[in-house]
Amino acid sequence: MRSVVDANIFVSAVLSPDGAGAQVLTAIEEGRIVVVTSEPLLTEIGTVLGRARFRQRGVTAATAAGLVALLLRGSVIVPIEGNLKLCRDPKDDMLIETSIRGNAAILASNDPDLHAPEVVNHLAPWGIRVLNVHGLLRELSTAAPAAEDAEEAAEKETDDGTS
């Protein structure tokens, strides 16, 4: 499931290892979510996790770097131009543009500004849904695992005699 995941979900994952954000991170590690991201979003994740208030809560530079490294290895990184001006916060525009350019199915964020009707309506023609972390987890619980989909497709090709 191609998804743009906002930094706020990754922060939640790091701060609460048993929470919903951590479940999303596990799904990414298991390959059930294909993260679509961009260089500015990766920079934001590293910057946010590097803030003093997170260091005070035990988030180390190694933790932040490890998360960014995981995303660099397993994500689809798309170029964005930064020209979209839809939200009051340019960082939100960055998420929207990444979603569109990366052909994401879902933009996952806990930021209420991204759930505003103008954002949802802007993304709808591209088939992109805006979900919070719990909505993303619900979606994952009803979706077939990516590995099973690949196996089923391979079996179908064999059964059809197409390979």
N, C-alpha and C positions, 0 to 999 in steps of 0.2 A: 504494500500500500504506500504509494508515493505521498509523502507528507513533509510540509515545512513545519518545523517544531520551534516555537519561540524560546528565547533564552530563559524566560520565566519558568518554563517547565524543566529545563536542565538545572536551573538553580534549585528548584524544589527537589529534584532527584538527588542532588549532592547534599542538601541540608537534611533531607528526610529519607534515609535509605529504605524505609518500609512503606513510603507513601506512593501516591499515584504517579508522580513524576519518575520515581525509581522504576515503577512497572513499565513505563514508556521506554526508559533507558534499556531495561531488560529486553523488551520487544525489539528494540533496535539491534542490540547485540545478537539476538536470535535470528535476525533477518526478517522479522515479520513486518517491520516498517523500513521502507527505503527513504532515508532522509534526503530531502532536497534542500540545499542551502546555497549560500553565496559567501564570498570572501568577507563582505562587511558583517554578515551575521556571525560568522566564525570569530571575527575580531570582537564583536559585541559580547559573545559568550565569555571569551577570555578576559575581557575588560571588566565585565560585571563580576565574575568570580574572583577577580583580583582585588576588588574593593576591600578597604580596611574592615568594614563591618562584617564581611564574610570571613576574612582572616581571623577576626575575633571569635567567630563561631566554629573555627577549626578547619576551614577550607584552606588547604595549602596550595602553593603554586604548582606543585606536582599533580595535585588533583585536577586543577583547572587545565593544565597542559595535557594530562591524560585524556580528559574528556574531548578536548579539541583534537587531539591525535586520533582518537576513536572516530570522530566525525570526519576527519580528513581521509581516513582509510576507507570508510564505508558509505560515504555520502555521494550524491550526485551534486557537483558544484557547478552552478550556473552563473554566467556573467550578468550583472545588472548595471544599468546606466545611472540609476538614481534620479530619473526624470519624473517619476510618478509623484503627484502632489494631491493626495486624497484626504489624508488625515492631518490632524494638528501636530502629531509627532512624526518627524521624518523617519524614525526607526520603524514605525508601523508601516509606512509606505515601502520601506525596504523589504519587509516580510511579504507584503502584497505583491510587489514586483517579482520577488523570488518565486512566489507561488505560481504566478502566471508564466514567467519565462521557463520555469522548471516543469511545467505540465503536472503540477501536484494535484492530487485528488482532495487533499485536506490541508488546511492551514490550522494548526493546533496552537492555541494560545489561551491563557487565562486573563489576558488584557481585555477589559470590557470595551475599549475603543474599537477593537478589531471585530467585535460582535455587533457593532452598530449597523443599522439597516443599509446605510450607504455603502459600507464595505461589503456586506453580504451580497447586496444587489450588484455591486461592481464585479464580484468574483463569480457570480452565478452563471453568466454566459460561457465561462471557461470550464464549467463543471466542478468548480472548487467550492468545497463546503468549509465553513469556519466552525470548529469545534473546540470546546474547552478540554482539559486533560481527561475528565471523566467521559466525555463524549467520544474521545479518541479510543479510550480503553473499551467502551461499549462496542464501538465499531470493530475493534480487534477481536472481541469475543465472538462476533458473528461472522467474521471473515475466515475463509479457509486459509490455513498456513501456506505461505509462499512455496515452501518445499513440496508440500502435497500437491499444489497446483502444477508445479513443474513435472512431478512424477505422473500425474494424471494426463497431462498433455503428451508426455513421452509414450505412455501406454496407448493413448488414443491414436497417435501416429503409427505405432506398431500394429495395432488392431486394424487400422484403415489401410495398412500396407503402403503408407506414404513415406516410410523410411527404411 
